[in-house]
Amino acid sequence: MTLNENAEIDTSQVTDQRGSGGGLGGLGGGKFPIPVGGGLIGTLIVIGLTLAGTFLGPKLMDGDSGAGDVDQTCATSNPNRLDNAECRNALYINSIQAYWRKAAPETFGKQYKTVDTVFFSNAVNTGCGQADSGVGPFYCPPDEQVYIDLTFYDELATRFGAKGQFAQPYVLAHEYGHHMQNLLGTAADVQRQSERDPSSANALSVRMELQADCFAGVWAKHATETKDAKGNAIFKSLTQADMDQAIEAAGAIGDDKIQEQSGGRVDESKFTHGTAEQRKSWLTKGYTTGDGKACDTFSGGI
């Protein structure tokens, strides 16, 4: 994977709340405990399956609506900007959203809505309530934002063994896959089904998560076609070896692998995201087909 050093980074698509004082009392600051479902591997997306309005609490943002120091760090005047994780991640976000702006109407007949990713440290207040870093990256349907503590990538590499750099844009593309589900009404449909039949909630969650993996693969197939606002390519190259890194990451955080790592037995009834093989399979399917319509995880077997 090679990013274009001449690509313009649109930092308006990120909100930097790291160190902004948005911490939470009583939610702990532990580093990424073994997750129990939701988000990419945490619990919040989600709570989007329960119902808007009964989330953990009201939106209590800090009032920092800009990108803070990210603007300066990621400016084209900084020749070393792509050495910074926040700048690379902002560029990944630009690519993901550039793809869906074009593909959403073409594939689904739905206009895409550009939304922010919030960088936070330790804890954050969101439209889904209060969350700490332990939930991992997540998408919050009520405020339509993605949230990530960038130190999650260190945990992904050291604890889950997903060390490849392309694991990072996979994480973001998965969360923006949830945004697509929100725009398409899939999340609302699943919420209603879960309310009618609570016993189906876990199985429906698995199908939601696998579709988000598939959508991530679809974006990856087209990543080198995405351009910045001036028409510059965002990626110079993306190889199968890069995609293999994303597939490795998807497998590392399958429900079965996480349960095994926690020392417990594998209990399929508690799955919320799918097995390692299922996650790898649907991510690969998205990449192989490059077509969002191929990501129908709600029909037939998975």
KAQUIGI-V373791 format. One record per pair of residues at least 6 apart in sequence whose ideal C-beta (glycine too) atoms are under 7 Angstrom apart, sorted by the first residue. I is the first residue (numbers start at 1). J is the second residue. Records with the same first field share a line. If there is no record, write none. Layout:
I=J ; J
This chain:
1=165 ; 166 ; 235 ; 237 ; 238 ; 242
2=235 ; 236 ; 237
3=82 ; 88 ; 91 ; 234 ; 235 ; 236
4=232 ; 233 ; 234 ; 235 ; 236
5=82
6=232
7=91 ; 228 ; 232 ; 233 ; 234
8=76 ; 228 ; 229 ; 230 ; 232
9=74 ; 81 ; 87 ; 90 ; 91 ; 94
10=94 ; 228 ; 229
11=67 ; 70 ; 71 ; 74 ; 90
12=67
13=90 ; 93 ; 94 ; 97 ; 114 ; 116 ; 117
14=67 ; 70 ; 90 ; 93 ; 116 ; 117 ; 119
15=64 ; 65 ; 66 ; 67 ; 116 ; 118
16=67 ; 68 ; 69 ; 70 ; 119
17=62 ; 64 ; 118 ; 119 ; 120 ; 124
18=119 ; 120 ; 121
19=121
20=62 ; 64
21=62
22=62 ; 120 ; 123 ; 124 ; 125
23=122 ; 123
24=123 ; 125 ; 130 ; 132
27=123 ; 130 ; 132
28=132 ; 134
29=122 ; 123 ; 132
30=134
31=133 ; 155
32=133 ; 134 ; 136 ; 152 ; 155 ; 159
33=134
34=258 ; 261 ; 262
35=41 ; 42 ; 43 ; 136 ; 258
36=43
37=43 ; 205 ; 272 ; 273
38=44 ; 45 ; 46 ; 47 ; 135 ; 138 ; 272
39=45 ; 46 ; 135 ; 136 ; 137 ; 138
40=136 ; 137 ; 171 ; 174 ; 175 ; 253
41=136 ; 253 ; 258
42=134 ; 135 ; 136 ; 138
43=135
44=128 ; 131 ; 135 ; 138 ; 140
45=138 ; 139 ; 178
46=138
47=55 ; 128
48=128 ; 141 ; 187
49=190 ; 191 ; 194 ; 201 ; 205
51=191 ; 195
52=141 ; 142
55=128 ; 129 ; 142
56=128 ; 129 ; 130
57=129 ; 130
59=126 ; 127 ; 143
60=125
61=125
70=86 ; 90
73=81 ; 84 ; 86 ; 87
74=81 ; 86 ; 87 ; 90
75=81
81=87
82=88
85=150
86=119 ; 150
89=150 ; 168 ; 172
91=234
92=168 ; 169 ; 172
93=117 ; 172
94=228 ; 234
95=223 ; 226 ; 234 ; 235
96=172 ; 173 ; 176 ; 219
97=114 ; 176
98=226 ; 227
99=219 ; 222 ; 226
100=112 ; 176 ; 180
101=112 ; 114
103=292
104=110 ; 111 ; 112 ; 180 ; 183
105=111
107=292 ; 293
108=184 ; 292
110=183 ; 184
112=183
113=144 ; 183
115=144 ; 145 ; 179
116=145
117=145 ; 146 ; 148 ; 172
118=124 ; 145 ; 147
119=148 ; 150
120=147 ; 149
121=149
122=132 ; 133 ; 149
123=130 ; 131 ; 132 ; 133
124=131 ; 147
126=140 ; 143 ; 147
127=140 ; 142 ; 143
128=140 ; 142
131=147
133=149 ; 152
136=152
137=146 ; 147 ; 148 ; 152 ; 171 ; 175
138=147 ; 175
139=146 ; 175 ; 178 ; 179
140=147
141=182 ; 187
144=179 ; 182
146=172 ; 175 ; 176
153=168
156=162 ; 167 ; 249
157=163
160=252 ; 253
161=252
162=248 ; 249 ; 252
164=245 ; 248
165=245
166=242 ; 243 ; 245 ; 246
167=245 ; 246 ; 249
170=216 ; 246 ; 249 ; 250
173=216 ; 219 ; 220
174=212 ; 213 ; 216
177=211 ; 212 ; 215 ; 216
178=212
180=215
181=187 ; 208 ; 211 ; 212
190=204 ; 208
193=200 ; 204
194=200 ; 201 ; 204
202=269 ; 270 ; 271 ; 272
205=272
206=271 ; 272 ; 273 ; 274
207=297 ; 298 ; 302
209=272 ; 273 ; 274
210=274 ; 278 ; 279 ; 282 ; 297 ; 302
211=295 ; 297
213=250 ; 279 ; 282 ; 283
214=282 ; 283 ; 285 ; 286 ; 295 ; 297
215=286 ; 292 ; 295
216=283 ; 286
217=283 ; 284 ; 285 ; 286 ; 287
218=286 ; 290 ; 291 ; 292 ; 295
220=238 ; 243 ; 246 ; 287
221=287 ; 290
222=290
223=235 ; 238
224=233 ; 235 ; 237 ; 238
226=234 ; 235
227=233 ; 234
228=234
243=287
246=283
247=280 ; 283 ; 284
250=279 ; 280 ; 283
251=257 ; 276 ; 279 ; 280
254=273 ; 274 ; 275 ; 276 ; 278 ; 279
255=271 ; 272 ; 273 ; 274 ; 275
256=266 ; 275 ; 276
257=276
259=266 ; 267
260=266
273=279
274=302
278=302
282=297
285=294
286=294 ; 295
